[in-house]
Structure formats: structure tokens, C-alpha cells
Amino acid sequence: MSSVRLYSIILALLGVVSLSLSLVARAQPAAASGPLAVVISDVVGDATEDAKVRAALYELLRQKGYPPAARIDTKQASKDLGLLRAGRVTSKMADLIRLRDSLKVAWLVRVTTDVAGANQHRALILVVGPEVFTTRVDVGAGTFAGPITAELEGRIPQLLSEAVPAEATAAPGRIIGGAYGRNLPTLEEEQAADWDTVRGFDAYYGAGVLVTGLQMADVAFQEPQPVAPHSGAGVTDMYGIGGGPSLRFGGRALFVSDPDSGSSAVGGIRFGSGVDLNFQMAWEPDGYSYSTAGDPQIQRQLQGYLYVNVPAQVGFQLGFGNFTAHETWRGVIVGLAYSPTATLFVDMSRTFQEAAELYWNFAGAELTVDLVNLNADRHEPEPQIRISAFVLPPIQTEQPAIASLGCAYIWY
């Protein structure tokens, strides 16, 4: 009798557990079925506004029959695949194709910033689905979601006329999309092509600060009240120190080796110009001080000068570093440039007409060391740190020797 009672209790408990599980399952929302969509947006940089962009795009895709894949952690999936760049999901199309295949969704929409400025903000939209395409749209403050949704509203409808067949599989280098499918480069081909955006001719520009020293040899001076038997005339060197702002601009042709070749060589040529403003305080000889014993000593006074150097530069660059990822090269790029220079010299104690002098010096040279992070998936020039040393030895006796050390940001 006790065994029957025990079995009855066990059966009752199993019934209660089964009923509870059934109620819990009914209470939870049903998972979306059919082809799913994922939207990744950081175009605004503000969590609330980016959430509005995602909500608007999810609603658009839902209307087309593609519900959101709400339970997918896209950031963690991107991290697992090595597709995060500075904490953000990559905007390289080849990587997004990999991410979409890993998530097993029908559509992946990536929205990020293409151009950001006070007067212009442009969104970059990359769409991976039955068809793959990239588009850009100008947006304004507080109006991000509308223009972005409108841009895709006009692009997506015809792509949805034929959904991806459930049995379709993607061969290497191909996206299946019914009548809208097209051949795409393989991942390796696209990664190699991405470095073409860095290779070749490109412009550079930058600004920084200089610390400059000068030395003028054989500066003649005259003591206004010489003491016999001294004539009061003398010749000595003059030294000065100062600095100021510096600008650089020009073009460069850069070679970057293929990451898969086993080489990390980077090199190229560059040419350009710039403007260096050097405000100098120099110890100018002013006469003699006489004493009862020994020779008279040279007296000096501080004098202000302005040197404006405008170099014309041509040289080469050689990089030392390595690929930290397939699309990232980090290291230093050392450059040496021949720098003939036009110099405007101004004695600030006199009027410009009296004190200004322009001369040419064809003996200048500049050594640069750039601390570089090159990205194959860049969309615009990126700032690099440049440390420079500029020398301008005199080629005539009335010209000073000038040497400058500088630090700047250079965009390329």
C-alpha cells in the first residue's frame, strides 16, 4: 500500500512539473521564424540616437518580411571573429560578409560614419544580404533615422522580390541571391584589394611646433666708446634659440607589401613644401667691457629676430614595422628629404623695410620619423605622429646655420 501511495505522489509531482514547464513556455514570446535581419549602427555616436536608427531600420526590414534577430549579440560575435576595431564592429565589406554568414541571418545592415564635421555629416551604409551594396547619405543633427531609412527604402524592395532559397549555399567568392546574385571577390582578393586604397599616390598635410637654434658666424660689431689702445671693433659668433609653428603639405606615393607574402615592407617617395615660423632671441654682440687687467670682454644684448623658412622637399620613406592584423600595419616610417629653402629674415628691432631680407639656401635637409598606424579599411586620412629634424647650413657668410627639432600631426 505504501508503494502505491509513493508512486501516486511521484506521478503527481511529475504532472505538476510538466504543467509548470508548459505554462512557462507559453508565457515566453515566440522566437521569430523565417529569414532574420541584424542592424549594427554607430553613425551618431550617441546611444539614444543610434537606437532610433536601429529601430527605424528594423521596422523597415520587418515590413519586408525580415524580423529582427533580437537575441543575437553582434558585438560578441564580431569579437569572436576578430572583427572589432577600437571597440567598434568593422566596416569592411569582406568582414561583414563573414559576420553575416556566422550569424546565419538573411540581412545584415551596417551603418557608420563616413564624414563627420560641423557643417556636414554623411552616413556610410553597408548592406549584406541576397545582394551586397554600399551607399552613402547626408544626414543632419536630429534627422539621422529618416534619411537613412529613406535611402534603403528605395534600394531594398527590388532585392526582396526573390528571397534566398533555404537550400542555397554560398560558394567561395559568390553570394547567392536568386536573380540578384552576383559574383563577388573572395575574402583574400578583397583583403588584398583593400590595401590598394593605401598604396599609390596620396596627399598629406599636417601641423606642429618647432624648437630652433641658430648660429651666425663672424658677426662684426663696433664699440661706440672704445678705450685706448683698443679700437672697439670686433668679430664674433652670435647664437640664438626660439621656435614656432610649422605646416607641411604635399604628396607621397607609398608601397605596402601584401600581408600574405610574409613581408611587412613599406616604402615610398614624397614631395611637398611647408612654412616654418621661427621667433628667435639671439645674444647679439654689442661692444666691450673694459677692466684694469686683462683683455676687454665682449658684451651682448638680447635681440629678437624672425626667420620664415619655406622649404621645397623631395625625398624617400622607408617603413619598419609589421602587420598586427590583415588590414593593419603598425610601425615607424623614416623619411629623408632634400630641402632647398627660401628664408625671409626680419630684424624685429627695426622697421620691416629696413630689416627684411630674402635669400635662398640650397643645402637644407629634413629627417622625419613617423609613428604610423595604417588601416586598409580607412575612409579618410588619419593622423600620424611625426618627429622631425631640419638642418640648414649656411652657404654664404651672411647666412645663419639653422637647426630645428619638431613634433607634428601629419594626416595621410
TORTORVO-459149 format. One line per 8 residues: number of its first residue (from 1); for each residue x, y, z of N, C-alpha, C. Coordinates in steps of 0.2 Angstrom, whole numbers, plus 5000, padded with zeros to 4 digits. Layout:
<gubas>
NUM	X Y Z X Y Z X Y Z | ... .
</gubas>
This chain:
<gubas>
1	5004 4994 5000 5000 5000 5000 5004 5006 5000 | 5010 5006 5004 5014 5012 5004 5017 5013 4997 | 5019 5007 4994 5022 5008 4987 5017 5012 4982 | 5011 5010 4982 5006 5013 4978 5006 5020 4979 | 5005 5022 4986 5005 5029 4988 5011 5033 4986 | 5017 5030 4986 5023 5033 4984 5023 5034 4976 | 5021 5029 4972 5020 5030 4965 5015 5036 4963 | 5010 5036 4967 5005 5041 4966 5008 5048 4967 .
9	5012 5049 4973 5015 5055 4974 5020 5057 4969 | 5024 5053 4966 5029 5054 4961 5025 5056 4955 | 5020 5052 4953 5016 5054 4947 5013 5061 4947 | 5011 5063 4953 5008 5069 4954 5013 5075 4953 | 5019 5074 4956 5024 5079 4956 5026 5080 4948 | 5027 5074 4945 5029 5074 4938 5023 5078 4934 | 5017 5077 4936 5012 5081 4932 5012 5089 4933 | 5014 5090 4940 5015 5097 4942 5020 5101 4938 .
17	5026 5097 4937 5032 5100 4934 5030 5101 4927 | 5027 5096 4924 5026 5096 4916 5021 5102 4915 | 5016 5103 4919 5011 5108 4918 5015 5115 4919 | 5020 5116 4924 5023 5122 4925 5028 5124 4919 | 5031 5118 4916 5035 5120 4911 5031 5122 4905 | 5025 5119 4904 5021 5121 4898 5019 5128 4899 | 5017 5130 4905 5015 5137 4906 5021 5142 4905 | 5027 5140 4907 5032 5145 4906 5034 5145 4899 .
25	5033 5140 4895 5035 5140 4888 5030 5144 4884 | 5023 5144 4886 5018 5148 4883 5019 5155 4885 | 5021 5157 4891 5022 5164 4893 5028 5167 4890 | 5033 5164 4887 5039 5167 4884 5037 5168 4877 | 5039 5174 4874 5037 5176 4867 5040 5171 4862 | 5037 5170 4857 5039 5165 4852 5045 5168 4848 | 5050 5164 4847 5056 5167 4843 5053 5168 4836 | 5056 5173 4833 5055 5175 4826 5057 5169 4822 .
33	5052 5168 4817 5054 5162 4812 5055 5165 4805 | 5058 5161 4801 5060 5164 4794 5066 5167 4794 | 5068 5170 4788 5074 5174 4787 5074 5180 4792 | 5080 5181 4795 5081 5186 4800 5085 5192 4798 | 5085 5197 4802 5089 5203 4800 5093 5206 4806 | 5099 5209 4805 5103 5212 4810 5105 5219 4808 | 5104 5223 4812 5106 5230 4811 5112 5232 4816 | 5117 5235 4814 5123 5237 4818 5124 5245 4816 .
41	5123 5249 4821 5123 5256 4820 5127 5260 4825 | 5132 5264 4823 5136 5268 4827 5137 5275 4824 | 5132 5277 4819 5133 5283 4815 5133 5289 4819 | 5129 5289 4824 5128 5295 4828 5133 5296 4834 | 5135 5291 4837 5140 5291 4842 5136 5292 4849 | 5129 5293 4849 5125 5294 4855 5121 5287 4855 | 5120 5284 4861 5117 5278 4862 5109 5279 4860 | 5106 5284 4862 5099 5285 4861 5098 5286 4854 .
49	5102 5290 4850 5100 5292 4843 5102 5285 4839 | 5107 5282 4841 5109 5276 4837 5103 5270 4838 | 5100 5270 4844 5095 5266 4845 5089 5267 4841 | 5088 5274 4839 5082 5276 4835 5083 5274 4828 | 5090 5274 4826 5092 5272 4819 5090 5265 4818 | 5092 5261 4823 5091 5254 4823 5084 5252 4823 | 5080 5255 4827 5073 5254 4827 5070 5255 4821 | 5071 5261 4817 5068 5263 4811 5070 5258 4806 .
57	5076 5255 4805 5079 5250 4800 5075 5244 4802 | 5075 5242 4808 5072 5235 4810 5064 5235 4807 | 5061 5241 4808 5054 5241 4806 5053 5241 4799 | 5058 5244 4795 5058 5244 4788 5059 5236 4786 | 5064 5233 4788 5065 5226 4787 5059 5221 4789 | 5056 5223 4794 5051 5219 4797 5045 5219 4792 | 5044 5225 4789 5039 5226 4784 5040 5223 4778 | 5046 5221 4776 5048 5217 4770 5048 5210 4772 .
65	5046 5208 4778 5046 5201 4779 5052 5198 4783 | 5056 5202 4785 5063 5200 4789 5063 5203 4796 | 5060 5199 4801 5060 5201 4808 5067 5201 4811 | 5068 5205 4816 5075 5206 4819 5077 5200 4823 | 5083 5199 4822 5086 5193 4826 5088 5196 4833 | 5083 5197 4837 5084 5201 4843 5089 5198 4848 | 5090 5191 4848 5094 5188 4853 5101 5187 4851 | 5103 5189 4846 5110 5189 4843 5114 5194 4846 .
73	5120 5193 4849 5124 5198 4852 5130 5199 4846 | 5128 5204 4842 5133 5205 4837 5140 5207 4839 | 5140 5211 4844 5147 5213 4846 5151 5207 4849 | 5148 5203 4852 5152 5197 4855 5154 5193 4849 | 5149 5192 4844 5151 5188 4838 5156 5191 4834 | 5156 5198 4834 5162 5201 4830 5168 5200 4834 | 5168 5201 4840 5174 5200 4844 5177 5193 4843 | 5173 5188 4843 5175 5181 4842 5178 5180 4836 .
81	5176 5183 4831 5179 5183 4824 5185 5188 4823 | 5186 5192 4828 5192 5196 4827 5190 5202 4823 | 5183 5204 4823 5181 5210 4818 5180 5216 4822 | 5182 5217 4828 5181 5223 4831 5187 5228 4830 | 5186 5234 4829 5191 5239 4828 5190 5245 4832 | 5195 5245 4837 5194 5251 4843 5187 5250 4846 | 5185 5244 4847 5179 5243 4851 5172 5243 4846 | 5173 5244 4840 5168 5245 4835 5168 5240 4830 .
89	5162 5237 4828 5162 5232 4823 5165 5235 4816 | 5169 5231 4813 5172 5233 4807 5167 5236 4801 | 5169 5240 4797 5165 5242 4791 5168 5240 4785 | 5172 5235 4785 5175 5231 4779 5170 5226 4776 | 5168 5227 4770 5163 5223 4767 5165 5215 4768 | 5171 5214 4766 5173 5206 4767 5172 5204 4774 | 5173 5208 4779 5172 5205 4786 5165 5205 4787 | 5161 5210 4785 5154 5209 4786 5150 5203 4783 .
97	5153 5201 4777 5151 5195 4774 5152 5189 4779 | 5158 5189 4781 5160 5184 4786 5155 5184 4792 | 5154 5190 4795 5149 5190 4801 5142 5188 4799 | 5140 5190 4793 5133 5188 4791 5132 5180 4791 | 5137 5177 4788 5137 5170 4787 5138 5167 4794 | 5142 5170 4798 5142 5167 4805 5136 5167 4809 | 5132 5173 4808 5126 5174 4812 5120 5170 4809 | 5121 5168 4802 5116 5164 4799 5109 5169 4798 .
105	5110 5175 4796 5104 5179 4795 5104 5181 4788 | 5098 5183 4786 5097 5185 4779 5100 5191 4777 | 5099 5196 4781 5101 5203 4780 5105 5205 4786 | 5111 5209 4784 5115 5212 4789 5116 5219 4787 | 5114 5224 4791 5115 5231 4789 5119 5235 4793 | 5125 5237 4791 5130 5241 4795 5130 5248 4793 | 5128 5253 4798 5128 5260 4797 5133 5263 4802 | 5138 5267 4798 5143 5270 4802 5144 5277 4799 .
113	5149 5281 4802 5151 5287 4799 5156 5287 4794 | 5154 5291 4788 5159 5292 4783 5162 5298 4783 | 5158 5304 4784 5161 5310 4785 5158 5313 4791 | 5162 5316 4796 5159 5320 4802 5162 5327 4802 | 5158 5332 4803 5160 5339 4803 5155 5343 4806 | 5157 5349 4807 5152 5354 4809 5146 5356 4804 | 5148 5356 4798 5144 5358 4793 5141 5352 4788 | 5144 5346 4790 5142 5340 4785 5143 5334 4790 .
121	5138 5329 4789 5138 5323 4792 5136 5318 4787 | 5140 5313 4785 5137 5308 4780 5138 5301 4783 | 5133 5297 4782 5132 5291 4784 5135 5286 4779 | 5138 5281 4781 5140 5275 4776 5136 5269 4778 | 5133 5267 4773 5128 5261 4774 5131 5255 4770 | 5132 5249 4773 5134 5243 4770 5129 5238 4771 | 5126 5235 4766 5121 5230 4766 5123 5224 4764 | 5123 5218 4768 5125 5212 4766 5118 5207 4766 .
129	5116 5204 4760 5110 5200 4760 5110 5196 4754 | 5104 5195 4751 5104 5192 4744 5108 5196 4739 | 5109 5202 4740 5114 5207 4736 5118 5211 4741 | 5124 5213 4739 5128 5216 4743 5129 5223 4740 | 5128 5229 4744 5130 5235 4741 5132 5240 4747 | 5134 5246 4744 5136 5251 4749 5133 5258 4746 | 5131 5262 4751 5128 5268 4749 5130 5273 4754 | 5129 5279 4753 5131 5285 4757 5125 5290 4757 .
137	5124 5293 4763 5118 5298 4763 5120 5304 4768 | 5119 5310 4766 5120 5315 4770 5114 5316 4775 | 5116 5317 4781 5111 5317 4787 5113 5324 4791 | 5108 5326 4795 5109 5332 4799 5107 5330 4806 | 5109 5334 4811 5108 5333 4818 5101 5332 4819 | 5099 5327 4823 5092 5325 4825 5088 5322 4819 | 5091 5321 4813 5087 5318 4807 5091 5312 4804 | 5094 5308 4809 5098 5303 4806 5093 5297 4803 .
145	5089 5295 4807 5085 5289 4805 5081 5290 4799 | 5078 5296 4798 5074 5297 4792 5077 5296 4785 | 5083 5300 4784 5087 5300 4778 5089 5293 4777 | 5092 5289 4782 5095 5283 4781 5089 5278 4779 | 5084 5278 4783 5078 5273 4781 5076 5275 4774 | 5075 5281 4772 5073 5283 4765 5078 5280 4760 | 5084 5280 4761 5089 5278 4757 5088 5271 4755 | 5087 5267 4761 5086 5260 4760 5080 5258 4757 .
153	5075 5262 4759 5068 5260 4756 5068 5260 4749 | 5072 5264 4745 5072 5264 4738 5077 5259 4735 | 5081 5256 4740 5086 5251 4737 5084 5243 4739 | 5081 5242 4744 5079 5235 4746 5073 5232 4743 | 5068 5236 4741 5062 5232 4739 5063 5227 4733 | 5067 5230 4728 5068 5225 4722 5072 5219 4724 | 5076 5220 4729 5081 5215 4731 5077 5209 4735 | 5071 5211 4737 5067 5206 4741 5062 5202 4737 .
161	5062 5204 4730 5057 5200 4726 5059 5193 4725 | 5065 5191 4726 5067 5184 4727 5071 5183 4733 | 5069 5179 4738 5072 5178 4744 5078 5173 4742 | 5082 5172 4747 5087 5167 4746 5084 5160 4747 | 5085 5155 4743 5082 5149 4744 5085 5145 4750 | 5081 5142 4754 5084 5139 4760 5089 5134 4759 | 5089 5131 4753 5094 5126 4751 5100 5129 4748 | 5100 5135 4747 5106 5138 4744 5112 5139 4748 .
169	5118 5138 4745 5124 5138 4749 5129 5143 4745 | 5133 5146 4749 5137 5151 4745 5144 5148 4744 | 5146 5148 4737 5152 5145 4735 5157 5151 4737 | 5164 5149 4738 5169 5154 4739 5168 5160 4733 | 5168 5166 4736 5168 5172 4731 5161 5173 4728 | 5156 5170 4731 5149 5171 4727 5144 5172 4733 | 5139 5177 4732 5134 5177 4736 5128 5175 4732 | 5123 5170 4735 5118 5168 4731 5112 5173 4733 .
177	5108 5175 4727 5103 5179 4728 5098 5179 4723 | 5096 5173 4720 5091 5172 4715 5094 5176 4709 | 5089 5180 4706 5091 5184 4700 5095 5190 4702 | 5096 5191 4708 5100 5197 4710 5107 5195 4713 | 5108 5188 4713 5115 5186 4715 5120 5188 4710 | 5126 5189 4712 5132 5191 4708 5138 5189 4710 | 5143 5188 4706 5150 5186 4708 5153 5191 4712 | 5156 5189 4718 5160 5194 4722 5167 5191 4723 .
185	5172 5196 4724 5179 5193 4725 5179 5189 4732 | 5183 5184 4732 5184 5180 4738 5187 5185 4743 | 5187 5182 4749 5189 5186 4755 5196 5188 4754 | 5201 5183 4752 5208 5185 4751 5209 5190 4745 | 5205 5190 4740 5205 5195 4735 5203 5202 4737 | 5198 5202 4741 5195 5209 4744 5200 5212 4749 | 5203 5207 4753 5208 5210 4758 5214 5213 4754 | 5216 5209 4749 5222 5212 4745 5220 5218 4742 .
193	5214 5219 4739 5212 5225 4736 5211 5231 4741 | 5210 5229 4747 5209 5235 4752 5215 5239 4753 | 5221 5235 4752 5227 5239 4753 5229 5244 4747 | 5225 5243 4742 5226 5247 4736 5224 5254 4738 | 5219 5255 4743 5217 5262 4745 5223 5265 4749 | 5228 5262 4751 5233 5265 4755 5239 5266 4750 | 5240 5261 4745 5246 5261 4741 5245 5267 4735 | 5250 5269 4732 5249 5273 4727 5250 5281 4729 .
201	5248 5285 4725 5249 5292 4726 5243 5295 4731 | 5245 5299 4736 5240 5302 4740 5243 5308 4743 | 5239 5313 4745 5241 5319 4748 5242 5318 4756 | 5246 5323 4758 5247 5323 4766 5247 5330 4768 | 5246 5331 4774 5246 5338 4777 5246 5338 4784 | 5249 5343 4787 5250 5342 4795 5252 5349 4798 | 5252 5349 4804 5254 5355 4808 5258 5353 4814 | 5262 5357 4817 5266 5355 4823 5270 5361 4825 .
209	5274 5360 4830 5278 5365 4833 5286 5363 4832 | 5290 5369 4832 5297 5368 4832 5301 5371 4837 | 5306 5368 4839 5311 5372 4843 5318 5373 4839 | 5320 5379 4838 5325 5380 4833 5331 5384 4837 | 5337 5382 4835 5343 5386 4837 5346 5388 4830 | 5350 5394 4831 5354 5397 4826 5361 5399 4828 | 5365 5399 4823 5372 5402 4824 5374 5406 4818 | 5376 5412 4820 5379 5416 4814 5386 5417 4816 .
217	5390 5415 4811 5397 5416 4812 5400 5423 4809 | 5405 5425 4813 5409 5431 4811 5404 5437 4810 | 5401 5439 4816 5397 5445 4816 5401 5451 4818 | 5401 5456 4814 5405 5462 4816 5402 5467 4820 | 5405 5470 4825 5402 5475 4829 5407 5480 4831 | 5405 5486 4833 5409 5492 4835 5407 5494 4841 | 5412 5495 4846 5411 5498 4852 5410 5506 4851 | 5405 5508 4854 5403 5516 4852 5408 5520 4856 .
225	5411 5518 4862 5416 5522 4865 5422 5518 4867 | 5426 5516 4862 5432 5512 4864 5437 5516 4869 | 5440 5512 4872 5446 5514 4877 5452 5512 4874 | 5457 5517 4873 5463 5516 4870 5467 5511 4874 | 5471 5507 4872 5473 5507 4864 5468 5503 4860 | 5463 5501 4863 5458 5497 4859 5454 5501 4854 | 5453 5498 4848 5449 5501 4843 5442 5501 4844 | 5439 5496 4847 5432 5495 4848 5429 5490 4843 .
233	5433 5489 4838 5430 5484 4833 5431 5477 4834 | 5426 5473 4833 5427 5466 4834 5423 5461 4829 | 5424 5455 4829 5421 5450 4826 5420 5444 4830 | 5414 5441 4831 5412 5435 4835 5406 5432 4832 | 5405 5426 4835 5399 5422 4833 5393 5424 4837 | 5387 5424 4834 5381 5425 4838 5376 5419 4838 | 5373 5418 4844 5369 5412 4845 5362 5414 4847 | 5357 5410 4845 5350 5411 4847 5346 5405 4847 .
241	5340 5406 4851 5336 5400 4852 5329 5402 4851 | 5324 5398 4849 5317 5400 4849 5313 5395 4846 | 5308 5396 4842 5304 5391 4839 5297 5394 4837 | 5292 5390 4835 5286 5392 4832 5282 5387 4829 | 5277 5389 4826 5273 5384 4822 5276 5382 4815 | 5273 5376 4813 5276 5373 4807 5270 5370 4803 | 5270 5371 4797 5265 5367 4792 5269 5363 4787 | 5266 5358 4785 5268 5353 4780 5262 5351 4776 .
249	5264 5350 4769 5259 5348 4764 5262 5346 4758 | 5259 5341 4755 5262 5338 4748 5259 5332 4746 | 5263 5328 4743 5260 5321 4741 5265 5316 4742 | 5263 5310 4742 5268 5304 4743 5265 5298 4739 | 5269 5294 4737 5267 5288 4734 5270 5282 4738 | 5266 5278 4741 5268 5273 4746 5267 5266 4744 | 5272 5262 4745 5271 5255 4743 5270 5251 4750 | 5265 5246 4750 5264 5242 4756 5264 5235 4753 .
257	5268 5231 4756 5268 5224 4754 5262 5220 4755 | 5260 5214 4752 5255 5210 4753 5255 5207 4760 | 5250 5207 4764 5251 5204 4771 5252 5197 4770 | 5250 5193 4765 5250 5186 4764 5257 5184 4761 | 5261 5189 4759 5268 5187 4756 5273 5185 4761 | 5272 5187 4768 5277 5186 4773 5281 5192 4774 | 5280 5197 4770 5284 5203 4771 5280 5208 4774 | 5283 5213 4777 5280 5219 4780 5283 5225 4778 .
265	5286 5225 4772 5290 5231 4769 5285 5236 4767 | 5287 5242 4769 5283 5248 4767 5289 5254 4765 | 5287 5257 4760 5292 5262 4757 5289 5266 4752 | 5292 5272 4750 5289 5276 4745 5293 5282 4744 | 5291 5287 4741 5294 5294 4740 5289 5299 4742 | 5291 5305 4743 5287 5310 4745 5290 5317 4742 | 5285 5322 4741 5287 5328 4739 5282 5333 4742 | 5284 5339 4743 5280 5344 4746 5283 5351 4748 .
273	5280 5354 4752 5283 5361 4755 5280 5362 4762 | 5281 5368 4764 5278 5370 4770 5280 5377 4772 | 5279 5379 4778 5280 5385 4781 5282 5384 4788 | 5288 5387 4790 5291 5387 4797 5292 5394 4799 | 5288 5395 4805 5289 5402 4808 5294 5401 4814 | 5300 5404 4814 5304 5404 4820 5305 5411 4823 | 5303 5412 4829 5304 5418 4833 5310 5417 4837 | 5315 5420 4836 5322 5419 4839 5324 5425 4844 .
281	5327 5423 4849 5330 5428 4854 5338 5426 4853 | 5341 5431 4851 5349 5430 4850 5353 5434 4854 | 5359 5432 4856 5363 5436 4860 5368 5439 4855 | 5366 5445 4853 5370 5449 4848 5376 5453 4852 | 5382 5453 4849 5387 5457 4851 5386 5464 4851 | 5387 5468 4857 5385 5475 4857 5391 5479 4859 | 5397 5477 4860 5403 5481 4862 5407 5477 4867 | 5411 5481 4870 5416 5478 4875 5415 5481 4882 .
289	5417 5477 4887 5418 5479 4894 5425 5479 4896 | 5427 5485 4898 5434 5486 4900 5436 5485 4907 | 5441 5482 4909 5444 5482 4916 5451 5484 4916 | 5453 5485 4922 5460 5487 4923 5465 5482 4921 | 5463 5475 4921 5468 5470 4920 5464 5465 4915 | 5469 5463 4910 5466 5458 4905 5463 5461 4899 | 5461 5457 4894 5458 5460 4888 5451 5461 4889 | 5448 5466 4885 5441 5468 4886 5437 5462 4884 .
297	5431 5462 4888 5426 5456 4887 5421 5459 4882 | 5418 5454 4878 5413 5456 4873 5406 5456 4877 | 5403 5462 4876 5396 5462 4879 5391 5460 4874 | 5385 5458 4876 5380 5455 4872 5373 5458 4875 | 5368 5459 4870 5362 5461 4872 5357 5456 4868 | 5351 5455 4871 5346 5451 4868 5342 5454 4862 | 5342 5451 4857 5339 5454 4851 5334 5449 4848 | 5328 5452 4846 5323 5447 4843 5323 5447 4835 .
305	5323 5441 4832 5323 5440 4825 5317 5435 4823 | 5315 5436 4817 5310 5431 4814 5313 5428 4808 | 5313 5422 4808 5315 5418 4802 5309 5414 4799 | 5307 5415 4793 5302 5412 4790 5305 5407 4784 | 5305 5401 4785 5308 5396 4781 5302 5393 4777 | 5303 5393 4770 5298 5389 4765 5302 5384 4761 | 5303 5378 4764 5307 5373 4760 5303 5370 4754 | 5306 5368 4749 5304 5363 4744 5307 5357 4745 .
313	5303 5351 4746 5306 5345 4748 5304 5339 4743 | 5309 5335 4742 5308 5329 4739 5313 5323 4742 | 5310 5318 4743 5314 5313 4747 5311 5306 4747 | 5313 5301 4751 5310 5294 4751 5308 5293 4758 | 5305 5287 4759 5302 5285 4765 5303 5277 4765 | 5305 5275 4771 5306 5268 4772 5303 5266 4779 | 5298 5260 4779 5295 5259 4785 5298 5252 4788 | 5297 5253 4795 5300 5247 4799 5294 5245 4804 .
321	5291 5240 4803 5285 5238 4807 5282 5231 4805 | 5276 5230 4807 5273 5223 4805 5266 5224 4804 | 5262 5219 4802 5255 5218 4801 5253 5215 4808 | 5249 5219 4812 5246 5217 4818 5239 5213 4816 | 5236 5214 4810 5231 5211 4808 5231 5211 4800 | 5227 5208 4797 5227 5208 4789 5226 5215 4787 | 5223 5219 4790 5221 5226 4787 5225 5231 4791 | 5229 5230 4796 5233 5235 4800 5240 5234 4800 .
329	5244 5239 4798 5251 5239 4799 5253 5245 4804 | 5257 5243 4808 5260 5247 4813 5267 5247 4813 | 5270 5253 4814 5277 5254 4815 5280 5261 4814 | 5286 5262 4812 5288 5269 4811 5290 5269 4803 | 5289 5275 4800 5292 5276 4794 5297 5282 4794 | 5303 5280 4792 5308 5285 4792 5309 5288 4785 | 5309 5295 4785 5310 5299 4779 5316 5303 4779 | 5319 5304 4773 5324 5309 4772 5323 5313 4766 .
337	5323 5320 4766 5321 5324 4761 5326 5329 4760 | 5328 5330 4754 5332 5336 4752 5327 5342 4752 | 5330 5348 4755 5325 5353 4757 5328 5360 4755 | 5329 5362 4749 5331 5369 4747 5326 5374 4750 | 5328 5379 4753 5324 5383 4757 5325 5391 4755 | 5319 5394 4755 5319 5401 4754 5318 5404 4761 | 5322 5409 4763 5321 5411 4770 5320 5419 4770 | 5315 5421 4774 5314 5428 4775 5317 5430 4782 .
345	5321 5434 4782 5325 5436 4789 5322 5443 4790 | 5320 5444 4797 5317 5450 4799 5320 5452 4806 | 5324 5458 4806 5327 5460 4812 5321 5464 4816 | 5318 5462 4821 5312 5464 4824 5313 5471 4828 | 5320 5473 4828 5321 5480 4832 5321 5485 4827 | 5320 5484 4820 5320 5489 4815 5313 5488 4811 | 5312 5493 4807 5306 5493 4803 5307 5487 4798 | 5301 5485 4795 5301 5479 4790 5305 5481 4784 .
353	5304 5487 4782 5308 5489 4775 5315 5489 4776 | 5318 5491 4782 5325 5491 4784 5328 5484 4785 | 5324 5480 4789 5326 5474 4792 5325 5468 4788 | 5320 5468 4783 5318 5462 4780 5323 5460 4774 | 5325 5454 4774 5330 5451 4769 5328 5444 4767 | 5327 5443 4760 5326 5436 4757 5331 5433 4754 | 5333 5427 4756 5338 5424 4752 5337 5416 4752 | 5341 5413 4747 5340 5406 4746 5345 5402 4748 .
361	5344 5396 4751 5349 5391 4753 5347 5384 4750 | 5352 5382 4746 5351 5375 4743 5354 5369 4747 | 5355 5370 4753 5359 5365 4757 5355 5362 4762 | 5348 5363 4762 5344 5360 4768 5342 5353 4767 | 5341 5350 4773 5339 5343 4773 5334 5342 4779 | 5330 5337 4778 5325 5335 4784 5324 5328 4785 | 5325 5326 4791 5324 5319 4793 5318 5318 4797 | 5314 5314 4795 5307 5313 4799 5306 5306 4801 .
369	5303 5305 4807 5301 5298 4809 5294 5299 4811 | 5290 5295 4807 5283 5295 4808 5281 5288 4812 | 5277 5289 4818 5274 5284 4821 5267 5282 4818 | 5267 5277 4815 5261 5276 4810 5257 5270 4812 | 5250 5271 4811 5245 5265 4811 5241 5266 4804 | 5243 5261 4799 5240 5261 4793 5234 5256 4793 | 5228 5258 4791 5222 5254 4790 5220 5253 4783 | 5219 5247 4781 5217 5246 4774 5210 5248 4773 .
377	5206 5248 4779 5199 5250 4778 5197 5257 4780 | 5202 5261 4780 5201 5268 4781 5197 5271 4776 | 5193 5277 4778 5189 5280 4773 5191 5287 4772 | 5196 5290 4776 5198 5297 4775 5205 5297 4778 | 5209 5302 4777 5216 5302 4780 5216 5302 4788 | 5221 5298 4791 5221 5298 4798 5227 5301 4801 | 5227 5304 4807 5233 5307 4809 5238 5302 4812 | 5245 5304 4810 5251 5301 4812 5255 5305 4816 .
385	5259 5303 4820 5264 5307 4824 5270 5308 4820 | 5273 5314 4819 5279 5315 4816 5284 5318 4820 | 5290 5316 4821 5296 5319 4824 5301 5321 4819 | 5303 5327 4819 5307 5329 4813 5313 5333 4815 | 5319 5332 4811 5325 5336 4812 5326 5340 4806 | 5327 5346 4806 5328 5350 4800 5335 5354 4801 | 5339 5354 4796 5345 5357 4796 5346 5362 4790 | 5349 5368 4791 5350 5372 4785 5357 5376 4786 .
393	5362 5372 4784 5369 5375 4785 5370 5381 4780 | 5374 5386 4782 5375 5392 4778 5379 5390 4772 | 5377 5394 4766 5381 5393 4760 5385 5400 4759 | 5383 5405 4762 5386 5411 4762 5388 5414 4769 | 5393 5418 4770 5395 5420 4776 5389 5424 4780 | 5385 5428 4776 5380 5432 4780 5374 5428 4782 | 5374 5421 4780 5368 5417 4782 5369 5413 4788 | 5364 5412 4792 5365 5408 4799 5364 5401 4797 .
401	5367 5397 4802 5366 5390 4802 5360 5389 4806 | 5355 5385 4804 5348 5384 4807 5347 5377 4808 | 5345 5375 4814 5343 5368 4816 5337 5368 4820 | 5332 5363 4818 5326 5363 4821 5324 5356 4823 | 5321 5355 4829 5318 5349 4831 5310 5350 4831 | 5306 5346 4828 5299 5347 4828 5295 5341 4830 | 5289 5342 4832 5284 5337 4833 5277 5339 4830 | 5274 5335 4826 5268 5337 4822 5263 5331 4821 .
409	5257 5332 4820 5252 5328 4817 5252 5328 4810 | 5253 5323 4806 5253 5323 4799 5247 5318 4797 | 5242 5320 4793 5237 5316 4790 5238 5313 4784 | 5238 5307 4783 5238 5303 4777 5236 5296 4777 .
</gubas>
